[in-house]
Amino acid sequence: MDCASLWLGLLLPVVAALDFRYHHQQEMEAFLKKVAQDYSSITHLHSIGKSVEGRNLWVLIVGHSPKEHRIGIPEFKYVANMHGDEHSVGIPAFAHFAEGMDLFGPRDLHQSLSTKPSQENSNSYDLNRNFPDAFEFNNVSRQPETVAVMKWLNTETFVLSANLHGGALVASYPFDNGVPATGTLYSRSLTPDDDVFQYLAHTYASKNPDMKKRKPCKTKIDSPSGIVNGYFWYPLKGGMQDYNYIWAQCFEITLELSCCKYPREEKLPGFWNDNKDSLLEYMKQVHIGVKGQVFDQNETPLPNVIVEVQDRKHICPYRTNKFGEYYLLLLPGSYVIEVTVPGHNPHLTKVTIPPKSQNFSALKKDILLPFRGQLDHIPESNPLCPMIPLYRDLQGHSVATKPSLFLFLVTLFHILFK
């Protein structure tokens, strides 16, 4: 239990014989290398950096050539082929940042642990409190593991991710931290995409037989449907969940999968059986919403163009990647997409997301801008937004954070009769 590994695709237990026990560094490296060797047509293994102890942070990517494999799960070929062209390696993808391959370990599982059970790396830093924070300054020393992940997120186009933890049974969604403008006066902190996040969390919890129970771990948290807003549960500064959503354009939720932080090894097969359907169903959700490319009149893909939905704009605007591609996770409905190129008026286009995705694919909507020969250079910002508390001076409430009449009446009742 003393390595930090990064890998894509939690369906590997289907294609490789799992030994349900906790693994150490050498065992984990041997396992990952064997999987990469045995399934070389659909996997790629490389290291994105080093941990404090100098251990490799491994990334195992699944989905190079989904047409070349058959593993007995019809949906998997669609989940693996999340990108659909030659530009990238099966992405946007489902990313899991985990400590080793221990599916269910301590809370804040995505950490580089020392040789003793701990929630900290060998420098005594909790890595899930080590990321930049959009709500308050997080003046901590950025650890090598955190820096490696941040760089990795900046090099690829990730759309959907999940964090696996232990210590509770609930699916927690952003924000983990907040300000009054995100709803903290009402004991919550909601994103502009709150409907999507609640849907994603519910998608996972509804397939887990224990997570959807009321208070399954006999704790103070009350989550009748198995989901909870992170800030409502408890505020957290410097978490990866908020960082991914704000700065990496990646929707991430936190999955608490076991009441016990350190479950016994003999219980691991049961945890896998309880969660495999949830994992697969969650991974499919990378295909909701709309995707496409932005072109000029010469049909040249335009990178770094802002692509947002009206009425749900992000504090750090979502932009096209280096191939001019954009991805927006959205629930079925009608939306107006606003495309903005510096120095030009916004270009608006309407889209309607159907109730069900077609062939496990988001709605494809390419956007052709009415410009020709004027976009020789669109300045790239790296990072896209400064890694400072972007929400600190934000005033007002978004639609998602405005209290409902019911919530107002409940609050008033509590004040008058407590």
Phi, psi and chi 1 to 4 in degrees:
 res  aa     phi    psi   chi1   chi2   chi3   chi4
   1 MET       -   36.0  -67.2 -178.8   62.1      -
   2 ASP  -127.9   32.8   58.2   -4.6      -      -
   3 CYS  -130.0  156.8   75.1      -      -      -
   4 ALA  -113.3  124.6      -      -      -      -
   5 SER  -127.6  147.6  -64.4      -      -      -
   6 LEU  -120.3  130.3  -63.5  162.8      -      -
   7 TRP  -153.4  152.4   52.8  -55.5      -      -
   8 LEU  -105.5  135.2  -66.7  172.3      -      -
   9 GLY    93.8  104.0      -      -      -      -
  10 LEU   -92.3   15.2  -77.4  175.2      -      -
  11 LEU   -91.9    5.7  -75.1 -179.9      -      -
  12 LEU   -58.7  -34.5  -76.0  177.2      -      -
  13 PRO   -56.9  -22.1  -29.0   37.8      -      -
  14 VAL   -72.7  -35.8  177.3      -      -      -
  15 VAL  -100.2   -1.2  -62.7      -      -      -
  16 ALA  -139.9  143.3      -      -      -      -
  17 ALA   -67.5  119.5      -      -      -      -
  18 LEU   -89.9  135.3  -99.8 -174.2      -      -
  19 ASP  -102.6  105.4 -176.6    8.5      -      -
  20 PHE   -76.7   81.7  -74.6  100.1      -      -
  21 ARG  -156.0  171.0   60.1 -171.8  177.9   85.3
  22 TYR   -80.2  140.7  -65.3  112.2      -      -
  23 HIS  -114.8  146.8  -63.6   77.2      -      -
  24 HIS   -98.6  176.4  -68.6  -85.4      -      -
  25 GLN   -54.7  -53.3  175.3   75.2   12.8      -
  26 GLN   -63.9  -40.3  -68.6 -178.4  -13.0      -
  27 GLU   -64.0  -41.5  -64.8  172.9  -45.1      -
  28 MET   -65.8  -44.5  179.5   52.9   49.5      -
  29 GLU   -60.7  -42.7  -71.7 -166.0    5.4      -
  30 ALA   -63.7  -40.5      -      -      -      -
  31 PHE   -64.6  -48.6  178.1   88.7      -      -
  32 LEU   -62.6  -40.7  -66.1  176.5      -      -
  33 LYS   -65.6  -36.1  -70.3  176.4 -179.7  177.8
  34 LYS   -68.4  -42.5 -173.7  175.2 -170.2  -53.7
  35 VAL   -61.9  -44.5  170.6      -      -      -
  36 ALA   -62.4  -34.9      -      -      -      -
  37 GLN   -74.7  -43.7  178.5  179.3   -7.2      -
  38 ASP   -71.5  -27.3  -67.8  -13.0      -      -
  39 TYR  -125.0   51.3  -58.8   91.3      -      -
  40 SER   -64.9  -21.8   57.9      -      -      -
  41 SER   -75.4  -18.5   65.0      -      -      -
  42 ILE  -127.3    5.4   60.7  168.9      -      -
  43 THR  -132.9  159.2   63.9      -      -      -
  44 HIS  -148.7  131.1  176.1   64.5      -      -
  45 LEU  -115.1  126.9  179.1   65.6      -      -
  46 HIS  -153.1  167.0   65.6  -84.0      -      -
  47 SER  -103.4  137.8  174.0      -      -      -
  48 ILE   -98.9   -0.2   66.2  164.1      -      -
  49 GLY   159.2 -163.9      -      -      -      -
  50 LYS  -124.7  149.9  -59.8  -76.2 -173.3  178.4
  51 SER   -82.1  179.7   69.0      -      -      -
  52 VAL   -55.9  -39.2  170.8      -      -      -
  53 GLU   -81.0    0.9  -57.8   89.4  -19.4      -
  54 GLY    86.5   12.0      -      -      -      -
  55 ARG   -83.7  151.1  -57.6 -175.3 -179.6   98.7
  56 ASN   -68.9  139.3  -80.2  -51.1      -      -
  57 LEU   -96.4   99.6  -61.4  172.9      -      -
  58 TRP   -83.6  144.3  -69.6  107.3      -      -
  59 VAL  -121.5  122.9 -179.8      -      -      -
  60 LEU  -112.4  111.3 -174.9   60.2      -      -
  61 ILE   -99.1  130.8  -60.4  178.5      -      -
  62 VAL  -112.0  135.7 -179.2      -      -      -
  63 GLY   120.0   26.0      -      -      -      -
  64 HIS   -62.9  -55.1  -83.1 -133.0      -      -
  65 SER  -134.9   76.9  -55.6      -      -      -
  66 PRO   -60.4  -22.8   19.0  -30.2      -      -
  67 LYS   -71.8  -14.6  -65.5 -179.8 -178.9  178.8
  68 GLU   -92.8    1.7  -62.3  178.1   11.8      -
  69 HIS  -133.8  155.8   72.6  -76.4      -      -
  70 ARG  -137.2  119.0  -62.8  -69.7 -176.2  -89.4
  71 ILE  -123.6   12.8   59.5  173.3      -      -
  72 GLY    89.9    0.8      -      -      -      -
  73 ILE  -120.1  108.1  -64.8 -177.2      -      -
  74 PRO   -55.3  -38.0  -23.2   32.9      -      -
  75 GLU   -70.0  -20.9  -62.7   95.4  -30.9      -
  76 PHE   -64.2  -34.8 -175.9   73.5      -      -
  77 LYS   -64.4  -28.9   63.3  179.9  179.1  179.4
  78 TYR   -80.5  -35.7  -61.0  109.9      -      -
  79 VAL   -67.6  -40.7  174.7      -      -      -
  80 ALA   -68.8  -38.2      -      -      -      -
  81 ASN   -87.7   62.0 -170.7   21.1      -      -
  82 MET   -78.8  -21.3  -68.6  172.0 -175.4      -
  83 HIS   -97.3  -50.8 -166.9  -77.1      -      -
  84 GLY    89.4    7.5      -      -      -      -
  85 ASP  -145.2 -175.9   58.7   30.3      -      -
  86 GLU   -85.2    1.0   73.1  -85.2   13.0      -
  87 HIS   -72.8  -29.8  -68.4  154.4      -      -
  88 SER  -144.8  178.1   55.8      -      -      -
  89 VAL  -101.6   80.9 -170.2      -      -      -
  90 GLY    65.2   30.8      -      -      -      -
  91 ILE  -124.7  152.3   49.1 -179.0      -      -
  92 PRO   -66.7  144.9   25.3  -34.0      -      -
  93 ALA  -133.4  167.8      -      -      -      -
  94 PHE   -86.8  117.2  175.8   93.5      -      -
  95 ALA  -108.3  135.2      -      -      -      -
  96 HIS  -126.9  117.3  169.1   46.6      -      -
  97 PHE   -99.1  101.3 -179.8   18.8      -      -
  98 ALA  -126.3  156.6      -      -      -      -
  99 GLU   -82.7  109.7  179.0  -98.1  -35.7      -
 100 GLY    62.6 -145.1      -      -      -      -
 101 MET  -118.0   19.0 -146.8 -175.7   80.6      -
 102 ASP   -69.8  106.7  -56.6  -31.6      -      -
 103 LEU   -60.6  -36.5  -74.0  179.1      -      -
 104 PHE  -136.6   99.1  -48.2   98.5      -      -
 105 GLY  -122.6 -148.2      -      -      -      -
 106 PRO   -70.6  164.1   27.0  -35.7      -      -
 107 ARG   -58.9  148.8  170.9  153.5  171.6   80.4
 108 ASP    61.6   52.4  -59.7  -33.0      -      -
 109 LEU   -61.9  -29.0 -173.2   63.2      -      -
 110 HIS   -81.4   62.8   62.8  -71.3      -      -
 111 GLN  -135.4  155.1  -62.2  178.3   20.9      -
 112 SER   -90.5  105.3  171.0      -      -      -
 113 LEU   -89.4  154.5  -57.9 -174.7      -      -
 114 SER   -79.3 -172.1   58.6      -      -      -
 115 THR   -72.2  -14.6   54.5      -      -      -
 116 LYS  -104.4  150.7   63.4  179.9 -179.4  178.7
 117 PRO   -57.5  129.6  -23.8   34.4      -      -
 118 SER  -162.6  163.6  171.2      -      -      -
 119 GLN  -102.7   15.3  -68.7 -170.9 -178.1      -
 120 GLU  -127.6  159.6  -58.2  171.5  -18.1      -
 121 ASN   -82.5 -173.2   70.2   -7.8      -      -
 122 SER   -70.6  -12.4  -68.0      -      -      -
 123 ASN   -92.3    8.3  -77.6  -14.1      -      -
 124 SER    65.6   35.4  -61.3      -      -      -
 125 TYR  -111.7  132.5  -79.2   89.5      -      -
 126 ASP   -79.8  113.9 -176.0  -25.9      -      -
 127 LEU   -70.4  -19.2  -61.8 -176.1      -      -
 128 ASN   -89.2   16.1 -159.9   35.6      -      -
 129 ARG  -130.1   18.3  -49.1  -66.9 -170.9  -83.3
 130 ASN  -111.6    0.3 -163.3 -120.3      -      -
 131 PHE   -90.8  159.7  -73.1   84.9      -      -
 132 PRO   -56.9  148.4  -24.1   34.1      -      -
 133 ASP  -119.1  138.9 -167.2  -88.7      -      -
 134 ALA   -88.5   -1.2      -      -      -      -
 135 PHE  -116.6  -26.9  -56.6   95.7      -      -
 136 GLU  -154.9  156.4   55.5 -175.2  -50.1      -
 137 PHE   -65.3  133.6  -75.3  102.9      -      -
 138 ASN  -112.4   81.5 -168.9   23.0      -      -
 139 ASN   -83.9   67.0  -63.9  -41.2      -      -
 140 VAL  -117.9  159.9  -63.9      -      -      -
 141 SER   -73.5  118.1  175.5      -      -      -
 142 ARG   -67.8  125.2 -148.6   72.5   67.2 -149.4
 143 GLN   -85.6  155.9  -64.6  -60.7  -69.4      -
 144 PRO   -55.3  -39.1  -24.7   33.4      -      -
 145 GLU   -63.6  -41.9  -60.4   92.2  -25.9      -
 146 THR   -65.9  -45.2  -50.6      -      -      -
 147 VAL   -60.5  -40.7  172.7      -      -      -
 148 ALA   -62.8  -42.2      -      -      -      -
 149 VAL   -67.0  -42.7  171.8      -      -      -
 150 MET   -60.8  -42.4  -68.9  168.9   61.4      -
 151 LYS   -64.9  -40.4  -71.0 -179.2  178.3  178.8
 152 TRP   -62.8  -45.0 -177.5   45.3      -      -
 153 LEU   -62.0  -27.9  -69.6  168.4      -      -
 154 ASN   -81.6  -13.0 -164.4   42.7      -      -
 155 THR  -100.0  -15.4   60.9      -      -      -
 156 GLU  -126.7  165.3  -57.5  -71.5   -0.5      -
 157 THR  -101.9   94.0  -56.5      -      -      -
 158 PHE   -95.9  142.9  -66.3  111.2      -      -
 159 VAL  -119.3  -37.3  173.4      -      -      -
 160 LEU  -137.2  136.4 -178.6   67.1      -      -
 161 SER  -148.8  168.9   62.0      -      -      -
 162 ALA  -148.6  150.3      -      -      -      -
 163 ASN  -114.5  123.7 -127.4  -50.9      -      -
 164 LEU   -99.5  122.9  -56.3 -168.6      -      -
 165 HIS  -126.2  175.5  -65.7 -170.8      -      -
 166 GLY  -133.7  162.1      -      -      -      -
 167 GLY   117.8   -4.0      -      -      -      -
 168 ALA  -163.9  175.7      -      -      -      -
 169 LEU  -129.3   91.6  -93.3  172.8      -      -
 170 VAL  -167.0  153.2   70.8      -      -      -
 171 ALA  -104.6  114.5      -      -      -      -
 172 SER  -103.8  136.7  171.3      -      -      -
 173 TYR  -124.0  158.0   59.0   89.7      -      -
 174 PRO   -65.4  159.3  -17.8   31.3      -      -
 175 PHE   -89.7  155.8  -73.7  123.0      -      -
 176 ASP   -88.3  -26.7  -83.2  -28.0      -      -
 177 ASN  -120.8  174.5 -153.6   -9.3      -      -
 178 GLY  -175.3  177.7      -      -      -      -
 179 VAL  -139.3  169.0  -67.6      -      -      -
 180 PRO   -52.3  -34.9  -31.1   37.6      -      -
 181 ALA   -65.2  -19.3      -      -      -      -
 182 THR  -100.6    3.0   61.8      -      -      -
 183 GLY   108.2   12.8      -      -      -      -
 184 THR   -65.4  -22.1   57.7      -      -      -
 185 LEU   -65.2  -15.7  -64.2  178.8      -      -
 186 TYR  -113.4   25.6  -52.2   99.3      -      -
 187 SER    60.0   38.9  -60.2      -      -      -
 188 ARG  -155.1  168.7   57.3 -174.9 -178.3  176.6
 189 SER  -146.9  108.0 -175.3      -      -      -
 190 LEU  -109.6  144.1  -53.5 -176.4      -      -
 191 THR   -84.9  166.1   72.3      -      -      -
 192 PRO   -62.0  -19.4  -22.8   33.3      -      -
 193 ASP  -106.5   37.2  -62.1  -69.1      -      -
 194 ASP   -59.9  -36.5 -175.7   65.7      -      -
 195 ASP   -61.9  -40.1   57.5  -21.1      -      -
 196 VAL   -68.3  -43.5  178.2      -      -      -
 197 PHE   -64.5  -41.5  -86.7  115.4      -      -
 198 GLN   -63.7  -38.1  -69.9 -159.0   39.9      -
 199 TYR   -63.9  -44.8  165.8   79.0      -      -
 200 LEU   -62.4  -45.4  -68.6  171.4      -      -
 201 ALA   -63.6  -42.2      -      -      -      -
 202 HIS   -66.1  -37.0  178.0   74.6      -      -
 203 THR   -56.5  -43.5  -65.5      -      -      -
 204 TYR   -71.3  -51.0 -167.1   95.5      -      -
 205 ALA   -63.2  -34.1      -      -      -      -
 206 SER   -68.2  -20.4   64.3      -      -      -
 207 LYS   -95.2   -6.0  -65.9  -71.3 -174.9  178.9
 208 ASN   -98.1  120.8 -175.0  -63.0      -      -
 209 PRO   -62.9  -27.6   21.3  -31.9      -      -
 210 ASP  -100.2  -29.8  -67.6  -35.0      -      -
 211 MET   -63.6  -33.5 -171.0  175.7  -72.5      -
 212 LYS   -81.9   -0.5   55.8 -171.4  175.9 -176.6
 213 LYS   -75.0  152.8  -66.4  179.2 -179.8  177.5
 214 ARG   -75.9  122.2 -167.9 -179.9 -173.8   92.7
 215 LYS    48.5   59.5  -65.0 -174.5  177.6 -178.6
 216 PRO   -65.1  -24.8   25.6  -34.6      -      -
 217 CYS  -103.3    8.7  -64.1      -      -      -
 218 LYS    58.0   40.3  -61.7  179.8 -179.7  179.9
 219 THR  -106.6  178.5   59.1      -      -      -
 220 LYS   -71.4  -24.2  -66.8 -178.4  179.0  179.6
 221 ILE   -65.9  130.8 -178.9  174.6      -      -
 222 ASP  -114.8  104.6 -169.9   -3.6      -      -
 223 SER  -130.7   82.8   55.2      -      -      -
 224 PRO   -53.7  -33.7  -22.8   32.9      -      -
 225 SER   -99.8    4.3   58.9      -      -      -
 226 GLY    85.4   10.2      -      -      -      -
 227 ILE  -127.9  156.8   71.6  174.1      -      -
 228 VAL  -156.0  143.9   66.9      -      -      -
 229 ASN   -72.5  133.7  174.4 -111.1      -      -
 230 GLY   -57.2  -45.8      -      -      -      -
 231 TYR   -66.0  -38.9 -176.1   90.2      -      -
 232 PHE   -59.7  -37.6  176.1   83.1      -      -
 233 TRP   -68.1  -61.1 -171.3    5.3      -      -
 234 TYR  -167.5  138.7   62.6   87.5      -      -
 235 PRO   -65.0  143.8  -21.3   33.4      -      -
 236 LEU  -140.6  124.9 -174.1  159.1      -      -
 237 LYS  -100.0  134.9  178.5  173.4   69.4  173.1
 238 GLY    80.8   23.8      -      -      -      -
 239 GLY   -82.1  156.6      -      -      -      -
 240 MET   -73.0  -29.6 -176.1  175.9  177.0      -
 241 GLN   -60.0  -49.2  177.5  171.3  -90.3      -
 242 ASP   -68.9  -39.5  -71.1   -0.5      -      -
 243 TYR   -59.5  -47.2  176.4   85.1      -      -
 244 ASN   -58.6  -44.0  -85.7   15.7      -      -
 245 TYR   -68.2  -42.1  173.3   69.2      -      -
 246 ILE   -80.4  -48.3  -67.0  170.9      -      -
 247 TRP  -102.9  -20.3  -79.5  -68.6      -      -
 248 ALA  -108.5    2.5      -      -      -      -
 249 GLN    56.0   36.0  -57.0 -174.3 -175.7      -
 250 CYS  -126.0  121.9  178.4      -      -      -
 251 PHE   -77.2  120.3  -75.6   47.6      -      -
 252 GLU  -129.1  139.4  175.6  163.8  -52.3      -
 253 ILE  -122.1  163.4   66.0  173.3      -      -
 254 THR  -108.2  127.4  -62.4      -      -      -
 255 LEU  -109.7  110.4  -56.7  172.6      -      -
 256 GLU   -91.5  117.3  -59.2  -81.0   -5.5      -
 257 LEU  -114.1   -4.1  -57.5 -180.0      -      -
 258 SER  -152.1  135.4   62.0      -      -      -
 259 CYS   -61.2  -37.4  -63.9      -      -      -
 260 CYS   -88.1  131.9  175.4      -      -      -
 261 LYS   -69.4  -29.6  -70.4 -172.4  177.4 -176.9
 262 TYR  -125.7   72.0  -54.5   97.6      -      -
 263 PRO   -64.1  147.8   22.8  -32.5      -      -
 264 ARG   -67.0  149.9  -61.9 -168.7  -58.1  -88.3
 265 GLU   -58.2  -36.1  -76.8 -174.6  -21.3      -
 266 GLU   -66.6  -14.4   59.6  -93.5   25.2      -
 267 LYS   -90.1  -10.2  -68.3 -174.1  174.9  -67.7
 268 LEU   -60.6  -40.9  -64.9 -178.5      -      -
 269 PRO   -58.6  -37.4  -26.4   36.6      -      -
 270 GLY   -64.9  -39.2      -      -      -      -
 271 PHE   -63.3  -41.4  -75.2  123.3      -      -
 272 TRP   -62.6  -44.4  169.0 -113.2      -      -
 273 ASN   -62.9  -34.9  -69.9  -29.2      -      -
 274 ASP   -73.1  -21.8  -72.6  -14.6      -      -
 275 ASN  -115.3  -12.2  -73.7  -83.2      -      -
 276 LYS   -63.6  -40.6   60.4 -177.0  179.2 -179.0
 277 ASP   -67.0  -38.2  -69.1  -21.4      -      -
 278 SER   -63.2  -43.0  -66.7      -      -      -
 279 LEU   -62.1  -46.1  -70.3  167.5      -      -
 280 LEU   -64.4  -44.7  178.9   58.1      -      -
 281 GLU   -64.5  -38.0 -165.8   64.3   28.7      -
 282 TYR   -65.8  -42.5 -177.8   78.6      -      -
 283 MET   -61.1  -33.1  -68.6  169.8   70.9      -
 284 LYS   -62.0  -26.3  -67.8  179.8 -171.8  177.0
 285 GLN   -69.9   -6.3  -53.9  -44.9  -51.9      -
 286 VAL   -63.3  -15.0   75.5      -      -      -
 287 HIS   -97.5    8.7  -63.3  -62.3      -      -
 288 ILE   -85.0  157.7   65.6  173.3      -      -
 289 GLY    92.3 -143.7      -      -      -      -
 290 VAL  -136.4  147.7   60.1      -      -      -
 291 LYS  -145.7  162.7   66.3  179.9 -179.8 -179.9
 292 GLY   169.0 -166.1      -      -      -      -
 293 GLN  -125.5  154.2  -73.6  179.5  -80.9      -
 294 VAL  -109.7  127.6  178.4      -      -      -
 295 PHE  -123.7  157.8  -60.5   95.1      -      -
 296 ASP   -92.1 -174.8   64.4   11.4      -      -
 297 GLN   -66.9  -16.7  -72.4  -67.9  -51.2      -
 298 ASN   -88.8    7.2  -64.3  -39.1      -      -
 299 GLU    60.7   33.5  -62.7 -172.9   -4.8      -
 300 THR   -92.5  125.0  -58.4      -      -      -
 301 PRO   -62.0  138.2  -20.8   32.9      -      -
 302 LEU  -110.1  113.1  -60.2  177.1      -      -
 303 PRO   -81.6  160.5   31.3  -34.9      -      -
 304 ASN    62.6   25.4 -151.3   41.6      -      -
 305 VAL   -91.8  135.5  171.3      -      -      -
 306 ILE   -74.3  126.3  -65.0  174.9      -      -
 307 VAL  -128.8  109.9 -178.1      -      -      -
 308 GLU  -135.0  160.7  -64.1  -91.4   68.8      -
 309 VAL   -94.8  132.2  173.6      -      -      -
 310 GLN   -58.1  143.0  -78.8 -170.6  -22.4      -
 311 ASP    75.3    3.6  -59.5  -35.2      -      -
 312 ARG  -146.9   50.0   59.0  171.3   67.4 -152.4
 313 LYS   -77.3  145.8  -65.2 -177.9  179.8  179.7
 314 HIS   -89.9  150.3  -56.9   94.7      -      -
 315 ILE   -61.8  -33.0 -167.7   72.3      -      -
 316 CYS  -112.9  103.2 -179.0      -      -      -
 317 PRO   -55.5  139.7  -23.9   34.8      -      -
 318 TYR   -76.4  138.1  -80.6   24.1      -      -
 319 ARG  -129.8  162.9  -60.2  171.0 -177.4  -98.6
 320 THR   -71.5  152.9   55.2      -      -      -
 321 ASN   -85.3 -168.5   63.6   15.3      -      -
 322 LYS   -66.5  -16.1   60.5 -175.7  178.0 -179.5
 323 PHE   -97.9    8.8  -56.9  112.3      -      -
 324 GLY    76.0   14.6      -      -      -      -
 325 GLU   -89.9  147.4  -60.7  164.6  -21.9      -
 326 TYR  -134.0  154.9   73.2   93.5      -      -
 327 TYR  -141.8  126.7  -56.4   87.6      -      -
 328 LEU  -129.5  115.2  -61.9  171.0      -      -
 329 LEU   -77.7  119.7  -63.9 -174.4      -      -
 330 LEU  -141.6  150.1  -62.1  167.2      -      -
 331 LEU   -83.7  163.8  -61.1 -174.7      -      -
 332 PRO   -54.9  140.3  -28.1   36.4      -      -
 333 GLY   151.1 -177.8      -      -      -      -
 334 SER  -104.0  137.1  -64.0      -      -      -
 335 TYR  -139.4  158.3  -56.9   89.3      -      -
 336 VAL  -112.4  118.8  175.9      -      -      -
 337 ILE   -92.8  130.6  -62.8  178.9      -      -
 338 GLU  -110.7  118.5 -177.0  175.3  -59.1      -
 339 VAL  -108.5  125.9 -177.7      -      -      -
 340 THR  -125.8  124.2  -54.6      -      -      -
 341 VAL  -109.0  132.6  174.8      -      -      -
 342 PRO   -51.6  130.8  -26.7   34.4      -      -
 343 GLY    87.6    2.8      -      -      -      -
 344 HIS  -131.8  156.7  -62.7  -88.6      -      -
 345 ASN   -68.7  149.8  -67.2  -32.9      -      -
 346 PRO   -61.3  144.1  -22.1   33.3      -      -
 347 HIS  -104.4  125.7  175.4   81.8      -      -
 348 LEU  -107.4  139.8  -55.9 -178.6      -      -
 349 THR  -144.2  139.1 -176.4      -      -      -
 350 LYS   -94.9  140.6  -65.6 -178.1  179.2  179.6
 351 VAL  -135.3  151.7  -62.6      -      -      -
 352 THR  -124.9  116.8  -61.8      -      -      -
 353 ILE   -82.9  121.9  -50.3  -61.4      -      -
 354 PRO   -70.5  161.6   25.8  -33.3      -      -
 355 PRO   -58.7  -33.6  -24.4   34.0      -      -
 356 LYS  -129.5  139.4  -69.0 -174.3  177.9 -179.3
 357 SER   -69.0  150.2   62.6      -      -      -
 358 GLN   -94.7  119.8  -58.4  -63.7  -41.3      -
 359 ASN    53.3   43.1  -63.0  -37.3      -      -
 360 PHE    54.2   48.6  -71.6   93.3      -      -
 361 SER  -139.5  138.7  174.5      -      -      -
 362 ALA   -65.8  160.3      -      -      -      -
 363 LEU   -58.4  129.4  175.7   69.9      -      -
 364 LYS   -93.0  121.5 -177.1   73.1  179.9  -60.4
 365 LYS  -140.6   97.0 -179.0   65.2  175.1  179.0
 366 ASP   -79.2  148.3  -69.6  -23.0      -      -
 367 ILE  -123.8  122.5  -60.9  172.9      -      -
 368 LEU  -104.1  114.3 -172.6   66.3      -      -
 369 LEU   -84.9  147.6  -63.8 -178.0      -      -
 370 PRO   -81.4   48.3   31.8  -35.6      -      -
 371 PHE  -123.4  145.2  -51.8  129.5      -      -
 372 ARG  -144.9  123.1 -175.0 -169.5  -58.3  -88.1
 373 GLY    69.9   12.3      -      -      -      -
 374 GLN  -110.2   -4.0  -57.2  176.5   39.4      -
 375 LEU  -117.7   45.1  -56.0  176.6      -      -
 376 ASP   -61.8  -29.5  -64.9  -27.3      -      -
 377 HIS  -147.8  117.7  175.9   67.5      -      -
 378 ILE  -105.6  114.9  -61.2  178.0      -      -
 379 PRO   -59.8  131.4   21.4  -32.2      -      -
 380 GLU   -93.1  139.4  -67.6 -167.9   20.9      -
 381 SER  -109.7  127.8   51.1      -      -      -
 382 ASN  -138.5  104.8 -173.5   15.0      -      -
 383 PRO   -73.5  169.3   29.3  -36.0      -      -
 384 LEU   -61.3  -36.5  -62.8  179.2      -      -
 385 CYS  -136.1  148.6  -65.8      -      -      -
 386 PRO   -60.7  142.3   22.1  -33.0      -      -
 387 MET   -87.0   68.7  -66.6 -173.3 -174.7      -
 388 ILE  -129.0  171.6   59.4  174.1      -      -
 389 PRO   -66.4   85.1  -23.7   34.9      -      -
 390 LEU   -63.1  -29.6  -59.0  173.0      -      -
 391 TYR   -86.6   -6.0  -85.4   97.0      -      -
 392 ARG   -58.0  -41.8 -176.0  179.9   54.0  175.9
 393 ASP  -103.2   10.4  -61.6  -36.7      -      -
 394 LEU   -73.0  131.6 -174.6   65.3      -      -
 395 GLN  -109.3  156.9  -58.7  -63.6  -38.9      -
 396 GLY    84.0 -178.6      -      -      -      -
 397 HIS  -126.5  138.3  -63.1  -93.0      -      -
 398 SER   -77.2  170.9   69.0      -      -      -
 399 VAL   -57.6  -39.0  173.8      -      -      -
 400 ALA   -67.2  -26.9      -      -      -      -
 401 THR   -99.4   -5.2   62.4      -      -      -
 402 LYS   -69.1  133.8  -70.9 -179.4  179.3  177.6
 403 PRO   -71.0  144.9   27.7  -35.1      -      -
 404 SER   -80.2  165.3   64.1      -      -      -
 405 LEU   -60.8  -39.3  176.3   60.6      -      -
 406 PHE   -61.0  -44.9  172.8   77.0      -      -
 407 LEU   -64.4  -38.0 -177.7   59.8      -      -
 408 PHE   -61.5  -44.8  171.6   76.4      -      -
 409 LEU   -66.0  -39.3  -66.7  175.2      -      -
 410 VAL   -63.7  -43.9  170.1      -      -      -
 411 THR   -62.7  -43.8  -55.7      -      -      -
 412 LEU   -62.7  -43.2 -179.0   61.7      -      -
 413 PHE   -60.4  -41.0 -179.3   85.7      -      -
 414 HIS   -64.5  -40.8  176.7   74.2      -      -
 415 ILE   -66.3  -41.8  -66.2  174.1      -      -
 416 LEU   -76.3  -30.6  -65.9  176.7      -      -
 417 PHE  -121.1   10.1  -60.7  101.8      -      -
 418 LYS   -72.9      -   68.4  176.2 -179.2  178.6
